[in-house]
């Protein structure tokens, strides 16, 4: 393996992150170089796995599953210490050699994205939560060792943060997913609020739909709040700030949905650059050391 080939692989991973995940890329720029490169390599893997399904074109489900199986075999090999033949995965292999990234979430991601090859419909939140856990909750478990969270306390809130972020994606992308024939919102909750697929296909933010979205946003915010303890488990070398930015930027998408009047059919909610800078300022401020409220009193 040449150093030049490895650098090209890392550069490719960074470019993929910059193109596909602007919020993720924005938050990652505050990391030390080695950690930042590892984050890009892992994101590139996750995006590639997702694109195998989403950009399948005319390929059959069997062909796509075969591609996912081949990727899984390659990941197992790299995780065991082998270097890939293709330059495409040198950055990922190098990252897996440098950090103790667990194998399970790397493979569970492939299981999760494969679910989108079937008819996408979830009967209840438990089944949607499992999907979010596979495709996003495990991402936290991948990134934790790279960013420096080694405590056993990291696992559950790390998974929870990924689930919160994926649920936010689901709420933001209702219209886009309908175009692809997918409906992630739990069927029992749709029924509870008087919304069905036909109503969604009319692309109208009805009072019933707004009530449903309010409920889902409240749930997503509760998940973000429950994951808050994970932030303090990261070192203050930029890693803690990066995780805080990811948490707050994604939560800011929920604010964007509210600013749209919950009409996610009219426009795609996002966090503008000025708002990201405000979030950054607040995140930096929250990490500054605080002076004692009362000065110490020395005895004379």
PAZAPA-4460 file (N, C-alpha, C; in steps of 0.05 Angstrom, whole numbers, plus 32768, in hexadecimal, padded with zeros to 4 digits):
% residues 300
    n_x    n_y    n_z   ca_x   ca_y   ca_z    c_x    c_y    c_z   seq   type   mol
   8011   7FE8   8000   8000   8000   8000   8012   8019   8000     1      X     A
   800D   802B   7FED   801C   8044   7FED   800E   8059   7FFD     2      X     A
   801F   806B   8008   8014   8082   8017   8002   8093   8005     3      X     A
   800A   8096   7FEC   7FFA   80A7   7FDA   7FDE   809B   7FD5     4      X     A
   7FDD   8081   7FD2   7FC3   8074   7FCF   7FB1   8077   7FE7     5      X     A
   7FBD   8075   7FFF   7FAE   8079   8018   7FA4   8095   801A     6      X     A
   7FB4   80A9   8013   7FAC   80C5   8013   7F95   80CA   8000     7      X     A
   7F97   80BE   7FE8   7F81   80C1   7FD5   7F67   80B5   7FE0     8      X     A
   7F69   809E   7FED   7F52   8092   7FF9   7F45   80A3   800E     9      X     A
   7F55   80AF   801F   7F4B   80C1   8034   7F3F   80DA   8027    10      X     A
   7F4C   80E4   8013   7F41   80FC   8005   7F26   80F6   7FF9    11      X     A
   7F23   80DE   7FEE   7F09   80D6   7FE2   7EF4   80D4   7FF8    12      X     A
   7EFB   80C9   800F   7EE8   80C7   8025   7EDF   80E2   802E    13      X     A
   7EF2   80F5   8030   7EEB   8110   8039   7ED9   811D   8025    14      X     A
   7EDE   811A   800B   7ECD   8126   7FF6   7EB1   811B   7FF8    15      X     A
   7EAE   8101   7FFC   7E94   80F4   7FFF   7E85   8100   8016    16      X     A
   7E92   8105   802D   7E86   8110   8044   7E7D   812D   803F    17      X     A
   7E8E   813C   8032   7E88   8158   802C   7E6F   815A   801A    18      X     A
   7E6C   8148   8007   7E56   8149   7FF3   7E3C   813F   8000    19      X     A
   7E3E   8129   800E   7E25   811B   8017   7E1C   8123   8033    20      X     A
   7E2E   812E   8043   7E26   8133   805F   7E32   814E   8068    21      X     A
   7E26   8163   8060   7E31   817E   8066   7E33   8184   8084    22      X     A
   7E1E   817C   8093   7E1E   8181   80B0   7E33   8170   80BD    23      X     A
   7E36   8157   80B5   7E4A   8145   80BF   7E66   8150   80B9    24      X     A
   7E6A   815A   80A1   7E84   8165   8099   7E8A   817E   80A9    25      X     A
   7E76   818F   80AD   7E7A   81A7   80BC   7E83   81A1   80D9    26      X     A
   7E76   818E   80E6   7E7C   8187   8101   7E98   817A   8103    27      X     A
   7EA0   816B   80EF   7EB9   815C   80F0   7ED2   816D   80EC    28      X     A
   7ECF   8185   80E2   7EE7   8195   80DD   7EF5   819E   80F6    29      X     A
   7EE9   819B   810D   7EF6   81A3   8126   7F06   818D   8133    30      X     A
   7F07   8176   8126   7F16   815F   8130   7F34   8161   8129    31      X     A
   7F45   8154   8139   7F61   8150   8130   7F61   8141   8116    32      X     A
   7F76   8145   8106   7F77   813A   80EB   7F73   811C   80EA    33      X     A
   7F80   810D   80FB   7F7E   80F0   80FA   7F62   80E6   8100    34      X     A
   7F55   80F2   8114   7F3A   80EB   811A   7F27   80F3   8104    35      X     A
   7F2C   810B   80F9   7F1A   8114   80E3   7F1B   8101   80CB    36      X     A
   7F33   80F8   80C4   7F36   80E5   80AE   7F27   80CB   80B4    37      X     A
   7F29   80C2   80CD   7F1B   80A9   80D4   7EFD   80AC   80D2    38      X     A
   7EF2   80C3   80DA   7ED6   80C9   80D8   7ECD   80C9   80BB    39      X     A
   7EDD   80D6   80AA   7ED6   80D7   808D   7ED6   80BA   8082    40      X     A
   7EE9   80AA   8089   7EEB   808F   807E   7ED2   807F   8086    41      X     A
   7EC9   8081   809F   7EB2   8073   80A8   7E98   807D   809B    42      X     A
   7E96   8098   8099   7E7F   80A3   808C   7E7D   8099   806F    43      X     A
   7E94   8099   8061   7E95   8090   8045   7E8B   8074   8043    44      X     A
   7E93   8063   8055   7E89   8047   8055   7E6B   8046   8058    45      X     A
   7E60   8055   806C   7E43   8056   8071   7E34   8060   8058    46      X     A
   7E3E   8075   804C   7E31   8081   8035   7E32   806D   801D    47      X     A
   7E48   8060   801A   7E4A   804D   8004   7E36   8036   8007    48      X     A
   7E34   802C   8020   7E21   8016   8025   7E05   801F   801F    49      X     A
   7DFE   8038   8028   7DE3   8042   8023   7DDE   8046   8005    50      X     A
   7DF2   804F   7FF6   7DEF   8054   7FDA   7DED   803A   7FCA    51      X     A
   7DF8   8024   7FD4   7DF4   800A   7FC6   7DD7   8004   7FC3    52      X     A
   7DC7   800C   7FD7   7DAA   8008   7FD6   7D9C   801F   7FC8    53      X     A
   7DA2   8037   7FD0   7D93   804E   7FC6   7D99   8055   7FA9    54      X     A
   7DB1   804F   7FA0   7DB8   8054   7F84   7DBA   803A   7F75    55      X     A
   7DA8   8028   7F7A   7DA9   800D   7F6E   7DA3   800D   7F51    56      X     A
   7D94   8021   7F47   7D8D   8022   7F2B   7D7B   800B   7F24    57      X     A
   7D82   7FFC   7F0F   7D72   7FE6   7F05   7D7A   7FCB   7F11    58      X     A
   7D8E   7FCB   7F23   7D97   7FB2   7F2F   7D82   7FA5   7F40    59      X     A
   7D81   7F8B   7F3F   7D6D   7F7C   7F4F   7D75   7F7C   7F6D    60      X     A
   7D61   7F76   7F7D   7D67   7F73   7F9A   7D7C   7F5F   7F9F    61      X     A
   7D7C   7F49   7F90   7D91   7F34   7F94   7DAD   7F3F   7F8E    62      X     A
   7DAF   7F4F   7F79   7DC9   7F5B   7F72   7DD2   7F6E   7F87    63      X     A
   7DC0   7F7E   7F92   7DC8   7F91   7FA7   7DD0   7F83   7FC0    64      X     A
   7DC1   7F6E   7FC7   7DC9   7F5E   7FDF   7DE4   7F51   7FDB    65      X     A
   7DEA   7F49   7FC3   7E04   7F3D   7FBD   7E1A   7F52   7FC1    66      X     A
   7E15   7F6B   7FB9   7E29   7F81   7FBC   7E2D   7F86   7FDA    67      X     A
   7E17   7F87   7FE9   7E19   7F8B   8006   7E29   7F74   8014    68      X     A
   7E24   7F5C   800B   7E32   7F45   8016   7E50   7F47   8010    69      X     A
   7E57   7F50   7FF8   7E73   7F53   7FF1   7E80   7F69   8002    70      X     A
   7E72   7F7E   8006   7E7C   7F94   8017   7E80   7F8A   8033    71      X     A
   7E6D   7F7B   803E   7E70   7F6F   8058   7E89   7F5E   805B    72      X     A
   7E8E   7F4D   8046   7EA5   7F3C   8046   7EBF   7F4C   8046    73      X     A
   7EBF   7F62   8037   7ED6   7F74   8036   7EDB   7F81   8051    74      X     A
   7EC6   7F89   805E   7EC9   7F96   8079   7ED3   7F82   808D    75      X     A
   7EC9   7F69   808C   7ED3   7F55   809F   7EF1   7F51   809B    76      X     A
   7EF9   7F50   8082   7F15   7F4C   807C   7F26   7F63   8086    77      X     A
   7F1E   7F7C   8081   7F2D   7F93   808A   7F2D   7F95   80A8    78      X     A
   7F17   7F8E   80B5   7F15   7F8F   80D2   7F29   7F7B   80DE    79      X     A
   7F2D   7F65   80D0   7F40   7F50   80DA   7F5D   7F57   80D5    80      X     A
   7F62   7F6E   80C7   7F7D   7F77   80C3   7F87   7F77   80A7    81      X     A
   7F77   7F6D   8094   7F80   7F6C   8078   7F7D   7F87   806B    82      X     A
   7F8E   7F8C   8057   7F8C   7FA4   8047   7F7C   7F9E   802D    83      X     A
   7F6B   7FB0   8025   7F5A   7FAA   800D   7F6B   7FAC   7FF3    84      X     A
   7F62   7F9E   7FDF   7F70   7FA1   7FC5   7F69   7FBB   7FB8    85      X     A
   7F51   7FC5   7FBD   7F49   7FDE   7FB0   7F51   7FF6   7FC1    86      X     A
   7F5B   800B   7FB3   7F61   8024   7FC0   7F49   8030   7FCE    87      X     A
   7F32   802A   7FC3   7F18   8035   7FCD   7F15   8032   7FEB    88      X     A
   7F1F   801C   7FF7   7F1A   8017   8013   7F33   8019   8024    89      X     A
   7F49   8025   801A   7F61   8027   802A   7F5C   8038   8043    90      X     A
   7F4E   804E   8040   7F49   8060   8057   7F39   8052   806D    91      X     A
   7F25   8042   8065   7F16   8033   8079   7F27   801F   8086    92      X     A
   7F37   8010   8077   7F49   7FFC   8083   7F5C   8009   8096    93      X     A
   7F68   801F   808F   7F7B   802D   80A0   7F6D   8036   80BA    94      X     A
   7F55   803F   80B8   7F45   8048   80CF   7F40   8030   80E2    95      X     A
   7F38   8019   80D6   7F32   8002   80E6   7F4C   7FF7   80F3    96      X     A
   7F63   7FFC   80E7   7F7C   7FF3   80F3   7F84   8006   810A    97      X     A
   7F7D   801F   8108   7F85   8033   811C   7F73   8033   8135    98      X     A
   7F5A   802E   8131   7F47   8030   8146   7F37   8016   814B    99      X     A
   7F2E   8012   8163   7F20   7FFA   816A   7F02   7FFD   8164   100      X     A
   7EFC   8001   814A   7EE1   8003   8141   7ED5   7FE7   8141   101      X     A
   7EBE   7FE2   814E   7EB3   7FC7   814F   7EA8   7FBF   8134   102      X     A
   7EA9   7FA5   812F   7EA0   7F9A   8115   7E81   7F9A   8113   103      X     A
   7E74   7F94   8129   7E57   7F90   8129   7E48   7FA8   811C   104      X     A
   7E4C   7FC1   8124   7E3C   7FD6   8117   7E42   7FDA   80FA   105      X     A
   7E5B   7FD4   80F1   7E62   7FD6   80D5   7E51   7FC3   80C4   106      X     A
   7E4C   7FAB   80CF   7E3C   7F97   80C1   7E1E   7F9C   80C5   107      X     A
   7E16   7FA6   80DC   7DFA   7FAB   80E1   7DF0   7FC1   80CF   108      X     A
   7E01   7FD4   80C7   7DFA   7FE9   80B4   7DF1   7FDC   809A   109      X     A
   7DFF   7FC8   8091   7DF7   7FBB   8078   7DDD   7FAD   807B   110      X     A
   7DD8   7FA1   8092   7DBE   7F95   8097   7DA8   7FAA   8096   111      X     A
   7DAD   7FC1   80A1   7D99   7FD7   80A2   7D93   7FE2   8087   112      X     A
   7DA7   7FE8   8077   7DA1   7FF4   805C   7D93   7FDF   804A   113      X     A
   7D98   7FC5   804F   7D8B   7FB1   803F   7D6D   7FB1   8044   114      X     A
   7D64   7FBB   805B   7D47   7FBC   8061   7D38   7FCD   804D   115      X     A
   7D47   7FE1   8041   7D3A   7FF2   802E   7D35   7FE5   8013   116      X     A
   7D3F   7FCC   800F   7D3A   7FBD   7FF7   7D1E   7FB1   7FF7   117      X     A
   7D12   7FAF   800F   7CF7   7FA5   8012   7CE4   7FBC   8012   118      X     A
   7CCA   7FB6   8013   7CB6   7FCB   8016   7CBB   7FD9   8030   119      X     A
   7CBF   7FF3   8030   7CC5   8002   8048   7CAC   800A   8056   120      X     A
   7CA5   7FFD   806B   7C8D   8003   807B   7C92   7FF7   8096   121      X     A
   7C8E   8007   80AB   7C93   7FFF   80C6   7C7A   8000   80D7   122      X     A
   7C72   7FE9   80E3   7C59   7FE8   80F2   7C58   7FF9   810B   123      X     A
   7C6F   7FFD   8118   7C70   800C   8131   7C8C   8018   8135   124      X     A
   7C8E   8028   814A   7CA8   8035   814F   7CBE   8022   8156   125      X     A
   7CB7   800C   8163   7CCC   7FF8   816A   7CDA   7FEE   8151   126      X     A
   7CCB   7FE9   813B   7CD7   7FDF   8123   7CE7   7FF5   8115   127      X     A
   7CDD   800E   8116   7CEC   8024   810A   7D05   8029   811A   128      X     A
   7D03   8027   8135   7D1B   802B   8146   7D31   8017   813F   129      X     A
   7D29   7FFE   8139   7D3D   7FEA   8132   7D4B   7FF2   8118   130      X     A
   7D3C   7FFB   8104   7D48   8005   80EB   7D5B   801C   80F1   131      X     A
   7D53   802F   8101   7D64   8046   8107   7D7D   803D   8116   132      X     A
   7D79   8029   8127   7D90   801E   8137   7DA4   8012   8124   133      X     A
   7D9B   8003   8110   7DAD   7FF5   80FE   7DBC   8009   80EC   134      X     A
   7DAE   801C   80E0   7DBA   802D   80CC   7DC8   8046   80D8   135      X     A
   7DC1   804D   80F0   7DCD   8066   80FB   7DD7   8063   8118   136      X     A
   7DC9   8053   8128   7DD2   8050   8144   7DEE   8044   8145   137      X     A
   7DF3   8031   8133   7E0D   8025   8132   7E23   8037   8129   138      X     A
   7E1C   804C   811B   7E30   805F   8112   7E3E   806C   812A   139      X     A
   7E2E   8071   813F   7E3A   807C   8157   7E4E   8069   8163   140      X     A
   7E48   804F   8161   7E5B   803B   816C   7E74   8039   815B   141      X     A
   7E72   803F   8141   7E8A   8040   8130   7E9B   8058   8137   142      X     A
   7E8E   806F   813A   7E9D   8088   813E   7EA8   808B   815A   143      X     A
   7E9B   807F   816D   7EA4   8082   8189   7EC2   807D   818D   144      X     A
   7ECC   8066   8185   7EE9   8060   8189   7EFB   8074   817A   145      X     A
   7EF2   807D   8163   7F03   8090   8154   7F04   80AB   8163   146      X     A
   7EED   80B4   816D   7EEC   80CE   817B   7EF5   80CC   8198   147      X     A
   7EF9   80B4   81A2   7F06   80B2   81BD   7EF3   80AC   81D4   148      X     A
   7EDB   80A2   81CE   7EC9   809A   81E4   7ECE   807C   81E9   149      X     A
   7EDB   8076   8200   7EE2   805B   8206   7ED1   804F   821D   150      X     A
   7EC2   8060   822B   7EB2   8057   8242   7E9B   8045   8239   151      X     A
   7E95   8031   8249   7E7F   801F   8243   7E65   802F   8243   152      X     A
   7E65   8047   8251   7E4D   8057   8252   7E46   8064   8238   153      X     A
   7E58   8062   8225   7E53   806E   820A   7E3E   8060   81FA   154      X     A
   7E3C   8046   81FD   7E2D   8035   81EA   7E10   803F   81E7   155      X     A
   7E00   803F   81FB   7DE3   8044   81F8   7DDD   8061   81EF   156      X     A
   7DE9   8076   81FC   7DE4   8091   81F2   7DF0   8095   81D6   157      X     A
   7E06   8087   81CF   7E11   8089   81B4   7DFE   807E   81A0   158      X     A
   7DF2   8067   81A6   7DDE   805C   8194   7DC6   806F   8192   159      X     A
   7DBE   8079   81A9   7DA6   808B   81AA   7DA9   80A4   819A   160      X     A
   7DC2   80AF   8199   7DC6   80C7   8189   7DC3   80C0   816B   161      X     A
   7DCE   80A9   8163   7DCA   80A1   8147   7DAD   809D   8140   162      X     A
   7D9E   8091   8152   7D82   808C   814D   7D73   80A7   814A   163      X     A
   7D7A   80BA   815C   7D6D   80D4   815B   7D73   80E2   8140   164      X     A
   7D8B   80DF   8137   7D93   80EC   811D   7D84   80DF   8106   165      X     A
   7D81   80C4   8107   7D74   80B7   80F1   7D56   80BD   80F1   166      X     A
   7D4A   80BE   8109   7D2D   80C6   810A   7D29   80E2   80FF   167      X     A
   7D3C   80F4   8104   7D3B   810F   80F9   7D3B   810D   80DB   168      X     A
   7D4D   80FC   80CF   7D4D   80F9   80B2   7D32   80EF   80A8   169      X     A
   7D26   80DD   80B6   7D0C   80D2   80AE   7CF7   80E8   80AD   170      X     A
   7CF7   80FA   80C1   7CE3   810F   80C1   7CE8   8124   80AC   171      X     A
   7D02   812A   80A7   7D09   813E   8093   7D02   8134   8077   172      X     A
   7D05   8119   8072   7D04   810E   8057   7CEA   80FF   8051   173      X     A
   7CD4   8106   805E   7CBB   80F8   8059   7CB4   80F9   803B   174      X     A
   7CB5   8110   802F   7CAE   8113   8013   7CC1   8104   8001   175      X     A
   7CDB   8107   8005   7CEF   80FA   7FF5   7CEC   80DB   7FF7   176      X     A
   7CE6   80D1   800F   7CE3   80B4   8012   7CC9   80AA   8004   177      X     A
   7CB4   80BA   8005   7C9C   80B3   7FF7   7CA1   80B0   7FD9   178      X     A
   7CB2   80C2   7FCE   7CB9   80C1   7FB2   7CC7   80A6   7FAB   179      X     A
   7CD6   809C   7FBF   7CE4   8082   7FBB   7CD3   806A   7FC3   180      X     A
   7CBA   806F   7FCA   7CA8   8059   7FD2   7CAD   8050   7FEE   181      X     A
   7CB8   8061   7FFF   7CBE   8059   801B   7CAE   8069   802F   182      X     A
   7CA6   805C   8044   7C97   8069   8059   7CA2   805E   8074   183      X     A
   7CB1   806F   8081   7CBE   8066   809A   7CAD   806C   80B3   184      X     A
   7C9B   807F   80B1   7C8B   8086   80C9   7C7A   806E   80D1   185      X     A
   7C7A   8068   80EC   7C6C   8050   80F6   7C4E   8050   80EF   186      X     A
   7C45   803A   80E5   7C29   8037   80DC   7C15   803C   80F2   187      X     A
   7C1B   8032   810A   7C08   8035   8120   7C06   8052   8129   188      X     A
   7C1C   8061   8126   7C1B   807D   812E   7C0E   808E   8118   189      X     A
   7C12   8087   80FF   7C03   8094   80E9   7BE5   8091   80EE   190      X     A
   7BDC   8079   80F5   7BC0   8074   80FA   7BB6   8084   8112   191      X     A
   7BC6   8085   8127   7BBE   8094   813F   7BB9   80B1   8139   192      X     A
   7BC8   80BD   8126   7BC4   80D9   8120   7BB2   80DD   8108   193      X     A
   7BA7   80C8   80FD   7B94   80CB   80E7   7BA2   80D1   80CC   194      X     A
   7BBA   80C5   80C8   7BC9   80CA   80B0   7BCD   80AE   80A3   195      X     A
   7BC9   80AC   8089   7BD0   8094   807B   7BE1   809A   8062   196      X     A
   7BE9   8085   8054   7BFB   8089   803D   7BEE   809B   8028   197      X     A
   7BD4   8097   8024   7BC6   80A7   800F   7BC7   80C5   8017   198      X     A
   7BC4   80CB   8031   7BC5   80E6   803A   7BE1   80F2   8036   199      X     A
   7BF5   80E2   803B   7C10   80EB   8037   7C16   80F0   801A   200      X     A
   7C0B   80E0   8008   7C10   80E3   7FEC   7C04   80FD   7FE1   201      X     A
   7BF1   8108   7FEF   7BE6   8122   7FE7   7BF8   8139   7FEE   202      X     A
   7C0D   8133   7FFD   7C22   8147   8003   7C17   8161   800F   203      X     A
   7C06   815E   8023   7BFB   8175   8031   7C00   8173   804F   204      X     A
   7C08   8189   805A   7C0D   818B   8077   7BF2   8190   8085   205      X     A
   7BE2   817B   8087   7BC8   817D   8094   7BCB   817F   80B2   206      X     A
   7BB6   8187   80C0   7BB8   8188   80DD   7BC0   816D   80E9   207      X     A
   7BB6   8158   80DD   7BBD   813D   80E7   7BDB   8137   80E4   208      X     A
   7BE5   813F   80CC   7C02   813A   80C7   7C13   814B   80D9   209      X     A
   7C0B   8164   80DD   7C1A   8176   80EF   7C1B   816A   810B   210      X     A
   7C05   8160   8115   7C04   8153   8130   7C17   813B   8131   211      X     A
   7C17   812C   811C   7C29   8115   811A   7C46   811E   811B   212      X     A
   7C4D   8133   810C   7C69   813C   810B   7C71   8148   8126   213      X     A
   7C5F   8156   8133   7C65   8161   814D   7C6C   814B   8161   214      X     A
   7C5D   8135   8160   7C62   811E   8171   7C7D   8112   816B   215      X     A
   7C84   810F   8151   7C9D   8103   8149   7CB5   8114   8151   216      X     A
   7CB2   812E   814D   7CC7   8141   8154   7CCC   8141   8172   217      X     A
   7CB7   813F   8182   7CBA   813E   819F   7CCA   8124   81A6   218      X     A
   7CC4   810E   8199   7CD2   80F5   819E   7CF0   80F8   8197   219      X     A
   7CF5   8104   817F   7D11   8107   8176   7D20   8119   818A   220      X     A
   7D14   812E   8193   7D22   813F   81A6   7D27   8131   81C1   221      X     A
   7D15   8120   81C9   7D19   8110   81E1   7D31   80FD   81DE   222      X     A
   7D33   80F2   81C6   7D4A   80E1   81C0   7D64   80F0   81C0   223      X     A
   7D64   8108   81B5   7D7C   8119   81B6   7D84   811F   81D3   224      X     A
   7D70   8126   81E3   7D75   812D   81FF   7D80   8115   820E   225      X     A
   7D74   80FE   8209   7D7E   80E6   8217   7D9A   80DF   8210   226      X     A
   7DA3   80E6   81F7   7DBE   80E1   81EE   7DD2   80F6   81F8   227      X     A
   7DC9   810B   8204   7DDA   8121   820C   7DF3   8118   821D   228      X     A
   7DEF   8105   822F   7E07   80FD   8240   7E1E   80F3   8230   229      X     A
   7E1A   80EA   8217   7E30   80DF   8208   7E45   80F3   8202   230      X     A
   7E3D   810D   8200   7E50   8122   81F7   7E68   8124   820A   231      X     A
   7E63   8122   8224   7E78   8125   8238   7E8B   810E   8239   232      X     A
   7E86   80F9   822A   7E98   80E1   822A   7EAE   80E4   8216   233      X     A
   7EAE   80FA   8206   7EC3   80FE   81F2   7ED8   8112   81FC   234      X     A
   7EF1   810F   81F3   7F06   8122   81FC   7F02   813E   81F0   235      X     A
   7F0E   8151   81FC   7F0C   816D   81F3   7F22   8174   81E0   236      X     A
   7F25   8164   81CC   7F39   816A   81B6   7F2B   8171   819C   237      X     A
   7F11   8179   819F   7F00   817E   8188   7EEB   8168   8185   238      X     A
   7EF0   8151   8191   7EDD   813B   818F   7EC3   8141   819C   239      X     A
   7EC5   814C   81B5   7EAC   8153   81C3   7E9C   8168   81B4   240      X     A
   7EAA   817C   81AA   7E9D   8191   819B   7E90   8185   8182   241      X     A
   7E9D   8173   8174   7E92   8167   815C   7E78   8158   8162   242      X     A
   7E78   8148   8177   7E60   8139   817E   7E49   814C   8186   243      X     A
   7E50   8161   8195   7E3C   8175   819D   7E30   8183   8184   244      X     A
   7E41   8189   8171   7E37   8196   8158   7E25   8183   8149   245      X     A
   7E2C   816A   8147   7E1B   8157   8139   7E00   8155   8146   246      X     A
   7E00   8153   8161   7DE7   8152   8170   7DD6   816A   816B   247      X     A
   7DE1   8181   816E   7DD1   819A   816C   7DCA   81A2   8150   248      X     A
   7DDC   819B   813D   7DD5   81A2   8121   7DBE   8190   8117   249      X     A
   7DBF   8177   811E   7DA9   8165   8116   7D8F   816D   8124   250      X     A
   7D91   8174   813E   7D79   817D   814C   7D6F   8197   813F   251      X     A
   7D81   81A6   8133   7D78   81BF   8126   7D67   81B9   810D   252      X     A
   7D6A   81A2   8101   7D58   819A   80EB   7D3B   8199   80F5   253      X     A
   7D37   818F   810D   7D1C   818F   8119   7D11   81AB   811B   254      X     A
   7D22   81BE   8123   7D19   81DA   8123   7D11   81E3   8107   255      X     A
   7D21   81DA   80F3   7D1B   81E2   80D8   7D00   81D7   80CF   256      X     A
   7CF9   81BF   80D7   7CDF   81B4   80D0   7CC9   81C5   80DC   257      X     A
   7CCD   81CD   80F5   7CB9   81DE   8102   7CB6   81F9   80F4   258      X     A
   7CCD   8204   80EA   7CCB   821E   80DC   7CBC   821B   80C2   259      X     A
   7CBC   8203   80B7   7CAD   81FE   809E   7C8F   81FA   80A4   260      X     A
   7C87   81FC   80BD   7C6C   81F6   80C5   7C66   81D8   80C2   261      X     A
   7C7B   81C8   80C5   7C79   81AB   80C2   7C73   81A1   80A6   262      X     A
   7C74   81B4   8093   7C6E   81AD   8077   7C87   81A4   8069   263      X     A
   7C8F   818B   806F   7CA7   8180   8063   7CA3   8178   8045   264      X     A
   7C8A   817C   803C   7C84   8177   801F   7C8C   8190   800F   265      X     A
   7C8C   81A7   801C   7C91   81C0   800E   7CAF   81C5   800A   266      X     A
   7CBF   81BE   801D   7CDC   81C3   801B   7CEB   81B0   802E   267      X     A
   7D04   81AE   802A   7D15   819C   803A   7D21   81AC   8051   268      X     A
   7D1C   81A4   8069   7D27   81B2   8081   7D45   81AE   8082   269      X     A
   7D53   81C4   8088   7D70   81C2   808B   7D7A   81D7   809F   270      X     A
   7D93   81D6   80A6   7D9F   81E9   80B8   7DB1   81FB   80A7   271      X     A
   7DAB   8214   80A5   7DBA   8226   8094   7DD6   822B   80A1   272      X     A
   7DE8   8235   8091   7E03   823B   809A   7E03   824F   80B2   273      X     A
   7DF4   8265   80B0   7DF3   8277   80C7   7DE9   8269   80E0   274      X     A
   7DD6   8258   80DE   7DCC   8249   80F6   7DE1   8236   8100   275      X     A
   7DF0   8229   80ED   7E06   8218   80F6   7E1B   8227   8106   276      X     A
   7E20   823F   80FD   7E34   824F   810B   7E2A   8257   8127   277      X     A
   7E10   825D   8129   7E05   8262   8143   7E07   824A   8155   278      X     A
   7E00   8232   814A   7E03   8219   8159   7E20   8215   8162   279      X     A
   7E32   821B   814F   7E4F   8218   8156   7E56   822A   816D   280      X     A
   7E4E   8243   816C   7E54   8256   8181   7E4A   824C   819C   281      X     A
   7E31   8243   819C   7E26   8239   81B5   7E34   8220   81BF   282      X     A
   7E3B   820F   81AC   7E49   81F6   81B4   7E64   81FC   81C0   283      X     A
   7E73   820F   81B4   7E8D   8217   81BE   7E8A   8223   81DA   284      X     A
   7E76   8234   81DD   7E71   8241   81F7   7E6B   822D   820C   285      X     A
   7E5B   8218   8205   7E54   8204   8219   7E6C   81F4   8222   286      X     A
   7E81   81F3   8212   7E99   81E3   8219   7EAE   81F4   8229   287      X     A
   7EAA   820E   822B   7EBD   821F   8239   7EBB   8219   8257   288      X     A
   7ED2   821A   8264   7ED2   8216   8281   7EC3   822D   828F   289      X     A
   7EB5   8227   82A4   7EA5   823A   82B2   7EB3   8242   82CC   290      X     A
   7EB6   825C   82D2   7EC2   8264   82EB   7EAF   825D   8302   291      X     A
   7EBA   825B   8319   7EA9   8256   8331   7E97   826E   8336   292      X     A
   7E7E   8268   833E   7E6B   827D   8343   7E74   828F   835A   293      X     A
   7E7E   8282   836F   7E87   8292   8386   7EA5   828E   838A   294      X     A
   7EB4   82A4   838E   7ED0   82A2   8392   7ED6   8294   83AC   295      X     A
   7EEC   8285   83AC   7EF3   8278   83C5   7EFB   828C   83DA   296      X     A
   7EF6   8286   83F3   7EFB   8299   8409   7F11   828C   841A   297      X     A
   7F28   8299   841B   7F3E   828F   842B   7F3C   829C   8447   298      X     A
   7F42   828B   8458   7F43   8296   8474   7F5C   82A7   8478   299      X     A
   7F59   82BB   8487   7F6F   82CD   848B   7F85   82C0   849C   300      X     A
***
